Amino acid sequence: MVLDHGARMPDRGTYMSDEQSNGLIDCMFAGLPRQCGAFLVAGETNVLIDSGPSVTVDNVLKGMEARGVGPEDLDYILLTHFHLDHAGGASVLLEKCPNARIVVDGRSAKYLADPARLISSAAKSLGEIAPHYGTMLPVPDERIVPIADGFQMDLGSGRTITAYHTPGHSGGHYAFLALPDRHLFCGDSLGHYVEERDYVYPATPAPEFDLDKSIASARCLLELEPELLLFPHFGTSRDAAAVVEQFERQVRRSVELAEGIAPGERTAEKLGALLFEDVPGLTDAEAPVIRRILDVNAAGVLHYLGQRDAETR
């Protein structure tokens, strides 16, 4: 499927530089810098890749305006997956961006129209940090573009974005490869990237984290030969091979740490504490938020092990 938006010229008469056109907008998640972002790809067609949570939409709009894209200029919001820190803001942005439509995994599209189940599930799993993730508003069907693997969007001037299904973090996860630059917007398929430390830690939430699928998706992304990896959590890397190798090592370690805890003593808090010990360079402000996020990741690993063990009995 190819979506051709046409050859509408940008209102301001000039194209942005490559750096600006893949500009990472800091959502200021939990009031902290460099934790969660959205990417603006600007030109003949203006696209936002991920939106951040609903509670940080004003920061995204300010970032768009700073790059010369007003709310009425936004054409599409591409969602790598349907978690609140990536998709929650999209529902609010639609109210402010009258010409925008949301592009999302076909299976997830129905939850955009009725997100109550997602909101309830997220509140239970996130606990005390749930307010930082906000909520999601229902989206009208006519403003949703459901996609499948191989979906392609024509951005004009020889530029395209292609969607690649990358399950493992979630079943409906997609990464987006922008050509001709070979910039890969990887969502959470390669985990969180601490750019300043060149450190990767996997995102493994319940109920859909799967070890084998995560590793297979990461290897598939490497086969795309990306020139630049773009992480909404948070930054960029030009060494795709090293990132994928580190991700695979770390996601295996998450499971191995869980397996090393006696079955009767496995709790998300205990595993989360072990994962937290590995994360370098956290500030006093970041530490409690990341600690809770790692508890959520730990719960996902334990859920995965429970399902795996049940299937092998």
C-alpha distance (Angstrom), angle and dihedral (degrees) to the residues before:
residue distance angle dihedral
M1 . . .
V2 3.81 . .
L3 3.79 121.8 .
D4 3.80 111.3 -156.2
H5 3.76 112.5 -168.7
G6 3.78 92.9 -172.8
A7 3.76 131.4 -120.2
R8 3.80 102.3 -65.6
M9 3.77 108.2 160.5
P10 3.81 118.0 -128.3
D11 3.78 113.6 -98.2
R12 3.77 93.8 -124.9
G13 3.78 94.8 55.4
T14 3.81 97.8 -127.9
Y15 3.77 134.7 80.2
M16 3.75 121.8 -124.7
S17 3.78 122.1 -114.6
D18 3.80 118.4 -97.5
E19 3.80 90.5 -102.7
Q20 3.79 92.5 52.6
S21 3.80 95.1 40.5
N22 3.81 89.8 60.3
G23 3.78 91.4 38.7
L24 3.78 117.6 163.7
I25 3.79 111.3 -138.7
D26 3.79 114.0 -156.1
C27 3.81 109.4 -132.8
M28 3.81 91.4 -165.8
F29 3.79 92.1 -131.0
A30 3.82 110.8 -153.7
G31 3.79 86.5 -1.6
L32 3.80 90.0 -67.0
P33 3.81 127.3 122.3
R34 3.81 123.4 -122.8
Q35 3.80 97.4 16.7
C36 3.79 103.4 103.8
G37 3.79 134.0 6.6
A38 3.77 148.4 169.8
F39 3.80 126.1 -137.5
L40 3.79 123.2 -132.2
V41 3.80 116.5 -154.7
A42 3.79 105.3 -170.9
G43 3.79 133.6 -170.8
E44 3.79 135.0 81.0
T45 3.79 86.6 -13.1
N46 3.80 117.7 32.0
V47 3.78 113.7 -145.3
L48 3.78 131.6 -179.5
I49 3.79 114.2 -157.1
D50 3.80 107.9 -151.3
S51 3.77 119.8 -13.8
G52 3.77 108.6 -139.6
P53 3.81 119.8 -126.9
S54 3.79 124.2 -41.1
V55 3.81 92.9 -106.4
T56 3.83 93.4 62.4
V57 3.81 100.0 48.0
D58 3.81 92.9 113.4
N59 3.81 89.5 60.0
V60 3.80 90.8 51.5
L61 3.80 91.8 49.9
K62 3.80 90.5 50.0
G63 3.81 89.8 50.5
M64 3.79 90.9 50.9
E65 3.79 92.4 48.7
A66 3.81 90.4 49.6
R67 3.81 87.5 57.7
G68 3.80 92.8 48.7
V69 3.81 98.0 -101.5
G70 3.80 116.2 122.8
P71 3.81 124.8 -161.7
E72 3.81 91.7 -98.9
D73 3.83 90.6 52.8
L74 3.79 96.3 60.4
D75 3.82 112.6 105.0
Y76 3.80 106.0 176.8
I77 3.79 142.4 10.3
L78 3.81 110.5 -152.6
L79 3.79 113.5 -158.4
T80 3.78 119.7 -154.5
H81 3.80 87.8 -161.1
F82 3.76 144.8 -20.2
H83 3.80 104.1 -95.3
L84 3.78 119.8 123.1
D85 3.81 96.4 -115.5
H86 3.81 89.1 57.6
A87 3.79 104.1 29.1
G88 3.79 108.7 22.7
G89 3.79 93.9 83.9
A90 3.80 92.3 52.2
S91 3.80 92.8 71.1
V92 3.81 91.2 53.1
L93 3.79 93.5 42.9
L94 3.80 90.3 58.3
E95 3.79 88.8 64.6
K96 3.80 89.9 55.9
C97 3.81 99.2 34.6
P98 3.81 105.1 57.7
N99 3.82 96.8 -175.1
A100 3.80 98.8 45.7
R101 3.79 127.7 106.7
I102 3.79 128.8 -167.5
V103 3.82 119.1 -119.6
V104 3.80 111.0 -157.6
D105 3.80 145.2 152.8
G106 3.80 109.2 -70.0
R107 3.79 93.7 -124.5
S108 3.79 91.6 51.9
A109 3.80 94.3 47.7
K110 3.79 92.9 85.1
Y111 3.81 90.4 56.3
L112 3.80 90.4 55.1
A113 3.78 88.3 61.2
D114 3.81 91.1 47.9
P115 3.83 111.3 18.0
A116 3.82 97.6 166.9
R117 3.80 93.6 108.2
L118 3.80 92.5 50.7
I119 3.80 92.8 48.6
S120 3.79 92.7 49.9
S121 3.80 93.2 47.1
A122 3.80 92.7 46.8
A123 3.79 93.1 50.7
K124 3.80 90.8 54.5
S125 3.79 95.8 47.1
L126 3.82 97.9 40.7
G127 3.79 97.9 46.9
E128 3.78 114.9 174.5
I129 3.81 94.9 7.6
A130 3.81 93.5 53.6
P131 3.84 92.8 102.5
H132 3.83 89.7 64.1
Y133 3.82 88.9 59.4
G134 3.78 94.5 51.8
T135 3.78 121.8 -166.0
M136 3.80 141.5 -76.4
L137 3.79 129.7 -116.6
P138 3.82 123.3 -144.4
V139 3.82 112.6 -92.9
P140 3.83 122.4 -145.8
D141 3.80 113.7 -113.6
E142 3.79 92.5 -123.1
R143 3.80 90.6 62.9
I144 3.80 94.6 53.3
V145 3.82 124.4 89.3
P146 3.84 109.2 -166.5
I147 3.80 115.4 -152.4
A148 3.80 141.5 -168.7
D149 3.79 134.5 -162.4
G150 3.80 111.4 -55.3
F151 3.80 96.2 25.2
Q152 3.81 109.7 154.9
M153 3.78 131.3 -161.0
D154 3.80 121.7 -159.3
L155 3.81 109.1 -141.2
G156 3.82 94.9 -178.3
S157 3.81 130.5 -113.1
G158 3.80 91.4 63.9
R159 3.80 94.0 -57.2
T160 3.80 123.2 130.0
I161 3.78 139.8 170.9
T162 3.81 119.8 -148.3
A163 3.81 125.1 -164.8
Y164 3.81 121.3 -134.7
H165 3.79 120.8 -168.1
T166 3.81 108.0 -125.2
P167 3.81 110.6 175.8
G168 3.78 121.4 -178.5
H169 3.79 103.3 83.2
S170 3.78 88.2 48.2
G171 3.78 132.2 -11.0
G172 3.79 93.9 -115.9
H173 3.80 98.0 45.6
Y174 3.81 120.4 137.8
A175 3.79 133.7 -175.2
F176 3.80 120.1 -154.6
L177 3.80 124.8 -140.8
A178 3.81 115.7 -158.2
L179 3.79 117.1 -154.3
P180 2.97 144.9 -120.4
D181 3.83 87.9 17.0
R182 3.83 94.0 50.9
H183 3.79 90.9 -136.0
L184 3.80 110.3 163.7
F185 3.78 119.3 -152.4
C186 3.77 98.1 -159.0
G187 3.81 103.6 -179.9
D188 3.81 107.8 -164.0
S189 3.80 95.9 -33.9
L190 3.83 90.3 105.4
G191 3.79 95.6 34.0
H192 3.77 128.9 -122.4
Y193 3.79 117.1 -32.2
V194 3.80 121.3 -151.0
E195 3.78 95.8 -157.0
E196 3.80 96.5 -169.1
R197 3.82 90.4 56.5
D198 3.82 98.4 31.6
Y199 3.79 85.4 -126.7
V200 3.81 128.7 147.9
Y201 3.76 127.0 -160.7
P202 3.80 119.8 179.4
A203 3.79 125.0 -119.5
T204 3.80 106.8 -134.3
P205 3.82 110.4 167.4
A206 3.78 125.8 166.3
P207 2.91 140.7 -78.3
E208 3.81 102.3 25.9
F209 3.81 106.4 29.9
D210 3.80 109.5 125.9
L211 3.80 123.2 179.3
D212 3.79 99.3 -151.4
K213 3.80 94.0 44.3
S214 3.81 90.9 47.9
I215 3.79 92.3 54.1
A216 3.81 93.3 43.5
S217 3.82 91.2 51.2
A218 3.81 92.3 48.4
R219 3.80 90.9 52.2
C220 3.80 91.1 48.0
L221 3.80 90.2 53.9
L222 3.79 90.7 52.4
E223 3.81 89.0 54.2
L224 3.83 88.2 60.8
E225 3.82 87.2 68.9
P226 3.81 96.3 -135.2
E227 3.79 118.6 -162.9
L228 3.80 92.6 -156.1
L229 3.80 133.1 20.7
L230 3.80 115.0 -149.6
F231 3.79 118.0 -159.3
P232 3.80 124.2 -166.9
H233 3.83 84.6 -156.6
F234 3.11 86.3 63.9
G235 3.79 147.2 -46.0
T236 3.79 139.7 -32.7
S237 3.79 141.0 -68.4
R238 3.80 132.6 -167.8
D239 3.80 93.7 -163.9
A240 3.79 101.7 80.6
A241 3.80 94.4 164.8
A242 3.81 92.9 55.2
V243 3.81 92.6 45.8
V244 3.80 93.3 50.0
E245 3.80 91.4 46.7
Q246 3.80 91.0 50.3
F247 3.81 92.3 45.4
E248 3.79 92.3 51.9
R249 3.80 91.2 48.4
Q250 3.79 92.8 47.9
V251 3.79 97.2 45.6
R252 3.81 90.2 50.4
R253 3.80 88.9 48.6
S254 3.81 91.2 53.3
V255 3.78 89.9 57.7
E256 3.81 93.6 41.8
L257 3.81 91.4 52.1
A258 3.79 89.2 53.3
E259 3.79 92.0 48.1
G260 3.81 88.6 52.0
I261 3.79 91.3 62.4
A262 3.80 115.3 85.4
P263 3.83 108.8 -101.9
G264 3.79 93.2 -119.3
E265 3.80 91.6 51.5
R266 3.82 100.4 45.7
T267 3.78 109.7 124.0
A268 3.78 131.7 156.1
E269 3.79 89.6 -120.1
K270 3.80 93.2 54.3
L271 3.79 94.5 46.1
G272 3.80 91.5 41.1
A273 3.79 90.0 56.3
L274 3.81 90.5 54.3
L275 3.81 91.7 49.2
F276 3.80 90.8 47.3
E277 3.80 91.8 56.5
D278 3.81 89.7 64.4
V279 3.81 98.7 54.2
P280 3.81 110.8 99.0
G281 3.78 131.6 -144.9
L282 3.80 102.8 8.1
T283 3.78 118.1 167.4
D284 3.80 122.3 -133.2
A285 3.81 88.7 -105.1
E286 3.82 94.0 49.7
A287 3.80 98.2 43.8
P288 3.83 100.7 76.3
V289 3.81 93.1 45.6
I290 3.81 94.1 47.3
R291 3.80 90.4 44.3
R292 3.79 90.5 57.9
I293 3.81 92.5 44.3
L294 3.80 88.6 53.9
D295 3.80 90.0 51.5
V296 3.81 87.1 56.0
N297 3.82 89.6 49.2
A298 3.80 89.7 48.3
A299 3.80 91.3 52.4
G300 3.80 88.2 53.9
V301 3.79 92.3 52.1
L302 3.80 91.1 49.9
H303 3.80 90.7 48.3
Y304 3.81 89.5 51.5
L305 3.81 91.8 49.9
G306 3.79 91.1 48.8
Q307 3.79 91.4 52.9
R308 3.80 92.8 44.1
D309 3.79 93.3 49.9
A310 3.80 92.0 46.9
E311 3.80 90.7 53.4
T312 3.83 92.9 51.2
R313 3.80 96.7 49.9
